[in-house]
Amino acid sequence: MGRIFEVRKSSMFARWDKMAKNFTRIGKEIVIAVKAGGSDPNGNAALRRCYQNARSVGMPKDRVEAAIKRAMGKEMVNYDEILYEGYGPHGIAILVETATDNSTRTVANVRMHFTKSGGSLGTSGSVAFTFNRMGEFKIKNSGLNVEDLELELIDYGLEEIGEDSEGNIVIRVPYQEFGHMAKALEEKKIEVVTAELTRIPMNATELDEEAAQDVFKLVDKLEQDEDVQKVYHNMK
């Protein structure tokens, strides 16, 4: 009985940790969006995207509004968006997107995670070229026909379309077409669950289970870092 409780408690804390990390990540995205384009979501596409993504992870509306208010304050820190590149265990390419108010701290922590995991932090441009930067939209599949939707959206930069494990329709467009597609979906009143810029590896590397766990441990350590927003890898 006690063991079952411990497992459940561990699972519960893991969910809380993930939720807290998502809230922190989106809070930083809100600050960056407001600093760049103002506090009115009607005139700030990046901020509208933050609202969508906040809803998708259950972030309360009052927390979103509080983050916007803080971003408008004179004392609010500015975050620099820095991309770090490197190789993890077994030669897996890894990209780390960060938003930081102290780049010296961030690079030291990221380097430490790579080194302790048997990887190495690389120089700018050493890994990023092996990934395509794309816009990714997840849409609620409320009776939509994927083939019809593909034809409807192909003129707005659609490059890939499919479904995820939760039944959402996933749309991908080249990075430069992100705003074009976002506007099209909005005008067509298609409900968007999440809208994000992502990085897709051009070639994936397959590892056995034991080697894959080495990579997952590094990814987990990086994702737990307070300055890290997203981590990408080319492991299949």
Secondary structure, DSSP 8 states (H G I E B T S, - for coil): -HHHHHHHHHHHHHHHHHHHHHHHHHHHHHHHHHHHH-S-GGG-HHHHHHHHHHHHTT--HHHHHHHHHHHHSTT----EEEEEEEE-GGG-EEEEEEEES-HHHHHHHHHHHHHHTT-EE--TTSSGGGEEEEEEEEE--SS--HHHHHHHHGGGT--EEEE-TTS-EEEEEEGGGHHHHHHHHHHTT--EEEEEEEEEESS-B---HHHHHHHHHHHHHHHHSTTEEEEEE-B-
